[in-house]
Amino acid sequence: MSAEAGHPTAHLDGERINVMKPWVGVEEAHAVAEVIASGWLAQGPRVAEFERAFASAQDVAYGVAVSSCTAALHLALVVAGVQPGDEVVVPSFSFIATANAPRYVGAEPVFADVDPVTGNLTVAGVAQVLGPRTTAVIVVDQGGIPADVEPLAELCAARGIALVEDAACAVGSLYLGRPVGVGADIAAWSFHPRKLLTTGEGGMLTTDRAEWAERARRLRQHSASVSAAERHASLRAPAERYTEIGFNYRMTDVQAAIGLVQLGRLQEMVERRRALAAVYRDALDGVPGLRLVEDPPGGAANFQSLWAEIGDEFPLDRDALLDALAAEGISARPGIMAAHLEPAFSGWPLRVPLTATERLTARTLILPLYHELGEAGVLRVADAVRRASAPVAGHARREVRT
């Protein structure tokens, strides 16, 4: 269905429902065609325009477009001055890129437990694991649920620690009435197709610090002292220098053109997701042992992921419920991973027990939610969950360790 059709797709019985589907249409195709016709495909004027527009939408001074959110997290730690041997506090309850980023700069990730309701870091949890070598904290707006950043920012500022916000999932979410990311020193964003605003691949770094933004722009293009736009504008390209070891983290104008169209419809995307999340909430109200994630105090989520926790009262465990949904053509997903349980972090020392993290990663699943799902699709998923909540004989709940 095209983006202009103005009404959602109705999902009929038997038709597959995916967990996520990007909302793109002919406007994006036209924007890409214009870039191709211009002859400038790599990082150029569309990227610069997208940076300005995105920064303005997020209520910050500077945006630096990059190839992925992972690249943005890496650059954020570099420009914040994190050094080899430093410690960076991170949640384990996040996509593994959050925990990987400190290792890119030779620092050690220190895992803090998360709030058992929101799945986000708390100031109390972070304070438990701070040490003399801590130079940064990465707080994640998990699944688009805004983290309680204000007390974290106060804690970090008092100790001279950089606060990095991993807002990969949170474009369009609000915290204390403003876009998420505003309260951190620097924020990283994702434009992967699983996110609301997509450029296919790509990411952004935002900050109010001019020197950080300027350095990140150099670092993303091998630390060249002259940009591609400056070289192109000159008949005789100016001499360039490479002042430090840099990276190839550039975004293309093709991606930025898509991003500009997507940014223009972001508010509509957020409103639609919040409306569909409300339909889910009403339809699943009263199901024993099922808890849907909600707006936290002071926050308004974009519901990039609508995750549910399966409690002891639900007759099936999380994996059995996923199987039951799949049998009805519904593709849900396990909830957010725990990085410390992955082979890449096997044997990694823990400073505190990660009780809430391990419970959430074992007991949560992500329900389908996307712009074109429609109310009929939501109700079909909800009906399948309700049927699974009263299973026929032979469906046994497996023991889950938490």
N, C-alpha and C positions, 0 to 999 in steps of 0.2 A: 504494500500500500504506500502511496506517495505521501510526503509530508503535508501536502496541501489539502488532502481529502477532508480533513476536519473532523473525522469521526473514527473511533477505534475499530479494530478488527474484532468481530465476534468469534470466539473460539467454540466450535461445535464439538460434541462428543466424538471421540475417535481421532480428532485432529491433534497432532503433537503440540504440546505447550513447552517452549524452551524456558530456561531459567532467566534468560536475558536476551534482548534483541535491540540493537542500536536503532535510533529513530533518525533516519536520513532520507532525503528525497531529491527532487530534481534541482532544487536551489544549490545543493552541494555540487551536483554534477555540472551545473552552469558555472559555478565559481571555479571549479577545477579547469574547465574548458577555457576560461578567460586566462588563467595562469599559463596554460599550455600555449595559447595564442600569443602571449606576451613574450615568450622565449626565455623567461627567467623562471627556472624550475627549482633551483636550490635556495638556500637561505637568502632572502632579499627583502623587497619592500612589503610583501604581504606578511612576512614574519614580524617585521617592525610594527606594522599596523595591528596585528593580533596581540603583540606584547602590550601595546598602549591600551587597547580596548579591554584586555583581560585584567590588567592592573587596575584600571578605572572601575571595572565591575566588582573587583575584590577590595576596593577602597584602600589600595596601597600605592606607593609612588612608582615602583619599578617592577616590570615583568621581564624575565629572561627565558625565552622559549628554548627547549632542549629536546632531545630525542626520546626521552622517557622520564617517568617520575623517578625511577632508579637513578638516572643520570642527575636529576635535580637534587636528590638526597645526597649523592656523592659530592656534588659541587657545593651544596649547602654546608657540609662539614668542612670542606677545604677552606671556603672563604670565612667560615667562623673560627678558623684557626685550630681545629682539632688535629693533634699530632700523634705519631706512633707512640704507643704506650699509654695514651690517655684512656679514660673510661667514658663510655656513652651509655646512659640509661635508656633502655628501649622496652616496649612490651614484647613478650613472646607471642602474645595473641594478636598476630598480624601476618600479612603476607611476608614471606621470608626476606624480601628486599629490604625491609626496615632493619632487620638484624644484620644483614649483609653489609649495609652501607658503612658502618664504623670499621669493618674489617678492610674495606677498600683503602682506608687511610692509615691502616696499621693500628687502629684503636681497638679496644676490647668492649664488645657489647655486654652490658650488665642488665639482666632481665628483672623487671619489676612485675608484680602481679597487678591485675586489673580489677576494676569494679565489677562485681558479679552480676549487676543489672545492665550497665551500659557496655561493658567490655572495653572500657577506656582506662588509661592511666589516671590515677588520683594523686593529689599532692602528698597524701599520707603514704601511699605505696612507693612513690619516688623517694621520699625522705628516708625510707627504710634502707635503701640501697646506695645512697650517695656515699662517696668516699673522697679522699684527698686528691685522687687523680681524675675525678669527674670533671669534664669540660663541656659536656653538652647533654641535653635530654631530647629525645625524639618522642613527641606525643602524637598519637594517631587518632583521627576521627573515624573510628572503625565502622565500616559500612555506611558512612555518611552521618553517623550519630555524633553531634558536636561534643568534643571533650571539654571538660571544665578547665579552661586554659588560664583564667585570671589568677587563681592561687598558685599555679605552677609558674607563671611568669614572675610573680612576686618572689617565690622561692629561688628561682634561677637568678634573678637580678641581684638579690641580696648576696649570692655566693659567686657572682661573676661568671655564671654558667650560661652558655648559649641555649636558647629554647628553639628547637626546630619542630615545625608542625608538619607531619606527614598527612596532608589533606588529599591524598590520592583519590579517595572516594567521595569527597565532601563538597565538590563545586555546587553552589546553590544552597548549601546549608548555612544556617545563621546561629550565632552565639551572642547572647546579650544584645540582640537586635542588629548586629553587624555581620558581614560575611566572616566565616571561619578563616583563620590564618592571620587576622589583623593583630591579635594579641601576642603572636610569637615574633621572635627576631627575624625569622625567615621561614618560608613555607614551600612545600613541594607538592605539585599537582600532577595527576595522570589524565591522559586523554585516550586511554585504551578503550576498545569497543565495549568493555564491560561497564564503563563509566557513563554518566549522563551525557556529558559533552565529550565527543570523540573526534579525533583527527586520524583515526586508524591506529597509529602509534604516536607517541609524543608526550611531552610533559612541559611543565613551566615551573620556574622558581620565582617567588615574589618576596619583596622586602622593601622597607623604607630606607635602607642604608645604601646610599649612592655608591660608596666605595665597594661594597659587596657585589652589587649588581654589575658595576663596571668590570670587576675582576672576573666574575662568572661569565660575562660575555666574551672576554678574551679566552678564558680557559676552555670554553665549549668549541672553539675553533683553533685548537693546537696552541693557544696562547699567542696568536699572531697579533702584532701591534697595529695592523691595518686590516680593516674588515673587507669582506668580499664586495660590499656595496661601494666602499671607497675606491677599491681597485677598479671596479667597473666604471665608475664615474670619471676616472682619469684616463686620458689618452696614453699617457706614459705612467704606468702604475708606480706609486711611490714605494720607496724601499721599506721593507718590513723587517721587524726583529721578533724573535721568539724568546720572551723574557723568562719563562719558566716552563716546566713540563706541563703540557696541556693535553686535551682530549678531543676526540671527534664526536661531539654531542649535539650537532646542529639539527634543527628542524628545517624542513623544506617549505617553500612557498605553496606547494600543492597542499600540504597538510594544514598550513596556516589559513588558506582560503576556505577549507572545510571548517576549521575552527571558528572563523569569523561568522559563518552562517549559523553554526551550532550555538555560538554565544548569543546570537540574536533571539534564539528561541528557548534559552535556558529557563527563564521564568515559567514558561508554559510547561516545560518538562517537569520542573519541580512541583508545580501545582497538580499536574496529572498524577504523578507518583504519590503525592500525599493523599489525593482523593482515593486512589486505588488502595493504598494502605489502610485507609479508613473503612473501605468496603470489607477488606480482609478482617479487620478488627471486629466489625459488627457480625460478620458471618461466622467467626470462630469464637465469639464470646461464649464463655461457659464450658468450653471443652476442657475436661479435667486434665491437668498435667501439661497444658500447652501455654507457653508465655511468649507473646510477640514483643519484640523490642519496640520501645516508644520514644517519643521526644524526651530528652532529659530536662531537668529544671534549667530554665534560661536558654534553652536551645530549640531550634526548629530544624529537623533533619530533612535531607532530600530523599531519604530511603533508597539510596543506591542499592543496598541489599536489605531486604526485609527478612531478618532472621528470627527463628523461633527456637526456644529452649524446650526440650522434652523432659518433663519431670517424672518423678516416680509414679504419679497417678495415671500417666498415660500407659495404655496396655502394651504398646510396642516400644522398643528402643529406637533410637534415631535411625540406624541403618535399616531396620525392618520397615520403618515408615517410608524411607526413601525407596525401598523395593516396592512397597504397596503403591506409591505414587507412580513409579515407573511402569508398573503393570497397567495403569490407566492412561499411559501416554503423556505423563507429566514429568518433566525433567527438573527436579529440585537438585540441590547440591549439599554436601556436608558443609557445616559452618566453617568459620575462620580457623585456620591452622594454628598450631603452636610450634614456633620455630625451634624451641629447645628440644622438641621430641623428634626432630628430623635428623637424618644421618649427618648432615653438614655440621650439626652442633652436638654430635654424640660425645658425651663425656664433658660437655661444657659446664663449668662450675656454676652452681646456683647460690646466690647470697641469701635468698629467702624461699620458702616453699611457694610454688605457683598454683595454689589450690583452686582459685577461681578460674585461672587460665585453663587448667586441665579439665575442670568440669565443663566449661563452656565449649571447648574444642571437641569434647566427646559427646555432648548432648545437644548441639545446635545444628540446624539445617537452614538453608537459604531457600525461600519460596520464590516461585516465578513472579517477577514484577518488571514490567516495561511499558512504554508509552502506549503501544498498540494492543496490549493484552485485553483491555476492556473489562467492564464489569462482569460480562458473561464468563470470561476466562477466569477471573478471580473467583467467582462463585463455583465454577467447576472444580478448581483446585480445593477450595474450602470444603465442598461436599465430599471430595475424595479423602481429605483429612478427617472429616467427621466419621465417615464410614470406617476408616482405619482405627478410630478411637473406640469402636465397638466391634473388634475383629471376630471372625468365626473361629471355631475350635481348630486348633493346630497352629495358630499364630502365638508363639511364646515370646515373652520378653527376655532378651539376653541380659546377663548381668553386665553392668558397665562400671568400671573402676573410675573413681574420681578423686 
